[in-house]
Every structure is written in structure tokens, then in C-alpha cells.
Amino acid sequence: MSNSYLVTGATGLLGNNIVRQLLEHGHRVKALVRANSSREALDGLNVQFEIGDVTDAESIARAAANVDCVIHSAGDLHIGQRHWERCRRVNVQGTINVATAAQAAGIRMVHVSTVDALPASQNGVPVDEETPDACKVHCTYVVTKREADVEVRKRIQEGLDAVIVHPGFMLGPFDWKPSSGRMLLAIAENWTPAAPTGGMSGCDVRDVAAAVATAAQQGQRGRNYILAGENMTYLAAWQLFAKVCGARAPWFRTGPLVRVALGRGGDLVGLLTQREPDVNSAMIRMSKLFNYYNSDRASRELGYQSRPFEESTRDAWQ
């Protein structure tokens, strides 16, 4: 049965893959875009554009009219100790605005969270939805995404029909900005002998998008679903990236002195320029964690399957 959807963050890596997935299954799609945003990721797709911003409650309410479901994938992905106000405005207030609009319209909401809002793995045991809660690192992205999840759960208790999904580290096609693909490009363009000490769960954005679309129709109200993939160390992932890109691979994991130097150096650059770089102390602390996750619930209830991460990496590189 054809349904109509509103997708926020529709020009992002996951957002545009969600749009493609919905269109492929015959659904009608509205894409929320800012007036000055590039629409390159959606070129040639049969999409109705709605001008607005998740931080503008009125524009969200207008865009949510006459749709069956809103998929909220917009977010500010900055990891650091600066830009708290901006991140809260987008990640927390933006989510409140979307949830309020969905509840007022009486429609379902799929809230795209992140595995970074969940605990990190301890002793190599993958985290699932029942693992006791704990905050990974007190930084902008982690804290504000956790706060956004809390706001959605509050409204579920008040009657909102919503599910929450937690994607892992996604690679795949149509990463036009790029987003996650920046890590792949960094390995291709700048050789480094050392990789971060922790680990990640690598998955394919197409598989995540398919599961999000399924969650919109058959996910259990109030349920959380982890959408992760292959659990691997960053060293193994970076060696895979180098193999796919034809670049030199790192040899070993970063030592403590180098981590401290990189983190504090990034913090100093941010202090001097007022523009916090990607490499900063918060990012370094995040890179020490083992972000290993179990997606069995999503496999059982949503039919989620994650293809081999090497395939995802090759397709992203192409």
C-alpha cells in the first residue's frame, strides 16, 4: 500500500538513501530542505520539496500535513566541546519540534538516533537494546543525541506513535557531501602509520535505510532498534579502507602520548580559531572506545540484514 512520508535530513547520506528506498517501493515523499541547501543528492528523484528547518516549528508543522509518517534523520554530527547551543538547537529542539508536529497530526515518527547515544562495549561484548545505560563521552554529539532520545520517549509516554533506530558507522553510495566517507577519503589521501585504539560497527547505509522504512510500517511503538553491522577494530577498518582505495595501510594502534598530543593540539586550534577541528580531545576519547553492537532485535522484527562491510566500502569508494 502506498503511503506518504516526510523525511528530514533528506539530503544527508542516510536521508537520501531513505528517500530512494521509499520511492523504490512506490511511496510518496516530501523532503524537508532549507532554502539555501543544495539538492544535489536528490537530483532526478520524484520528490516534493518542503522549504523549512527542524529548528522552525511552524515549518515542520506545515510539512507534516497530509503525510502518514515522518522520518526524522536530520542532525548536527559535531563531536567536541564547542557549539553546544547549535547542537542542542538542531538535535534536541529540532527533535522536539518534529515529535510535536507528528503527535499533533496523529502520525507515526521514526526517530533516527545513533549508537553513540548508547553505551560502549565492555570486554568486547556487543551492546544490545537491554544493556544498562551509560554515557560514552560528555561531548556535543553524544549528549545532545541522548537528550533527543529522552524527549522522544517522553512523548511516547504521552501518546506519540514513535520508534527509535540507532545506526552504526554507515558507508555506501550517494555520500555526496561527503559525511562518513570523509574517513575513507582521509585514508586514501593521507597515510598515517597508526589507527585509533578502539573499534566500530560498520554497516551499509542502504541496509539501514531499508530497515528504517520497515520500522515506519511495522516497528513496534516505543521500541528501540540497533542497526549496526560488522564489529571491528579501527585498525582493521582502516586497513580495509586502504586496501579498497589502493593506499598504504596503517601498521599499529595509536599510543597514549600521541593521543594526548592530538587531542590537546586540536583543542588549542579550536581555541585560537573558534572553529573546533574534527580531531579534538572529545573525538580522541571516543576513538578509544569499542563501539560494538548487536542487531538481533532488528533482524528478528524488521528483517534487518547488513551486507559485508567490504562491499559497502567498495561501493562508497566507487
Sequence and secondary structure as in RCSB ss.txt:
>XXXX:A:sequence
MSNSYLVTGATGLLGNNIVRQLLEHGHRVKALVRANSSREALDGLNVQFEIGDVTDAESIARAAANVDCVIHSAG
DLHIGQRHWERCRRVNVQGTINVATAAQAAGIRMVHVSTVDALPASQNGVPVDEETPDACKVHCTYVVTKREADV
EVRKRIQEGLDAVIVHPGFMLGPFDWKPSSGRMLLAIAENWTPAAPTGGMSGCDVRDVAAAVATAAQQGQRGRNY
ILAGENMTYLAAWQLFAKVCGARAPWFRTGPLVRVALGRGGDLVGLLTQREPDVNSAMIRMSKLFNYYNSDRASR
ELGYQSRPFEESTRDAWQ
>XXXX:A:secstr
   EEEEETTTSHHHHHHHHHHHHTT EEEEEE TT   GGGTTS  EEEE  TT HHHHHHHTTT SEEEE   
    SSS HHHHIIIIIIHHHHHHHHHHHHT EEEEE  GGGS   BTTB B TTS    S  SHHHHHHHHHHH
HHHHHHHTT  EEEEEE EEE S   S STHHHHHHHHHS  SEE SSEEEEEEHHHHHHHHHHHHHHS TT EE
EE  EEEEHHHHHHHHHHHHT     EE  HHHHHHHHHHHHHHHHHHS   SSSHHHHHHHTSB  B  HHHHH
HH      HHHHHHHHH 
